[in-house]
Amino acid sequence: MALFVGKWEEVDSSSNYTDYLKEIGVGYFLRKRANKVKPVLIIENYGKNWTFSFRSKFKNTDLKVAQDEEFIESKKN
């Protein structure tokens, strides 16, 4: 699992991402903006505890989980 620890950056846009956003109803201007975002994922490990940090210009999210323990991710308003 230690192979995943580190900083991961998107180097090229995902194929068909614009088409996907259009299909799920995302408007034109938001699709254009979303295509310019290059998110970064930082994975850290502290024993049996993992932290996944998602970073972008518009939103940052952290997810902390314990290995071998079930969890439910909830969306905070």
C-alpha positions as CSV (number, residue, x, y, z in Angstrom):
1,M,0.0,0.0,0.0
2,A,2.9,2.4,0.5
3,L,3.2,2.6,-3.3
4,F,0.2,4.9,-3.2
5,V,1.5,7.4,-0.7
6,G,2.5,10.7,-2.2
7,K,1.2,13.6,-4.3
8,W,-0.7,12.8,-7.4
9,E,-1.4,15.5,-10.0
10,E,-3.5,15.2,-13.1
11,V,-1.3,15.7,-16.2
12,D,-3.9,15.5,-18.9
13,S,-7.6,16.1,-19.0
14,S,-9.8,13.0,-18.7
15,S,-11.1,11.8,-22.0
16,N,-14.8,12.5,-22.6
17,Y,-15.1,14.5,-19.3
18,T,-16.9,17.4,-21.1
19,D,-19.3,15.0,-22.6
20,Y,-19.9,13.4,-19.3
21,L,-20.6,16.7,-17.6
22,K,-23.0,17.7,-20.4
23,E,-24.8,14.4,-20.0
24,I,-25.4,14.9,-16.3
25,G,-26.8,18.4,-16.9
26,V,-23.8,20.6,-16.0
27,G,-24.2,24.0,-17.8
28,Y,-21.8,25.3,-20.5
29,F,-19.8,27.8,-18.3
30,L,-19.4,25.4,-15.4
31,R,-18.2,22.7,-17.9
32,K,-15.6,25.1,-19.3
33,R,-14.4,26.0,-15.8
34,A,-14.3,22.4,-14.7
35,N,-12.0,21.5,-17.6
36,K,-9.5,24.0,-16.4
37,V,-9.2,22.5,-12.9
38,K,-6.2,20.3,-12.3
39,P,-6.9,18.5,-9.0
40,V,-4.2,17.2,-6.8
41,L,-4.6,14.1,-4.6
42,I,-2.3,13.7,-1.6
43,I,-2.3,10.3,0.1
44,E,-0.7,9.9,3.5
45,N,-0.4,6.9,5.8
46,Y,0.2,6.8,9.5
47,G,0.2,3.2,10.5
48,K,-3.4,2.0,10.1
49,N,-4.7,5.5,9.5
50,W,-5.0,7.0,6.0
51,T,-5.6,10.6,4.9
52,F,-6.8,11.5,1.4
53,S,-6.5,15.2,0.6
54,F,-8.1,16.5,-2.6
55,R,-6.9,20.0,-3.6
56,S,-8.1,22.3,-6.4
57,K,-8.6,26.0,-7.0
58,F,-12.2,25.8,-6.1
59,K,-12.6,23.2,-3.3
60,N,-10.4,21.3,-0.8
61,T,-11.6,18.1,0.8
62,D,-9.9,15.8,3.4
63,L,-11.0,12.2,4.1
64,K,-9.5,10.4,7.1
65,V,-10.1,6.6,7.4
66,A,-8.8,3.7,9.5
67,Q,-7.6,0.7,7.6
68,D,-9.8,-2.4,7.9
69,E,-12.7,-0.3,9.4
70,E,-15.9,0.3,7.5
71,F,-16.9,4.0,7.2
72,I,-19.7,6.0,5.7
73,E,-18.7,9.2,3.9
74,S,-21.3,11.9,4.4
75,K,-21.7,15.1,2.5
76,K,-21.7,18.2,4.7
77,N,-23.7,21.2,3.6
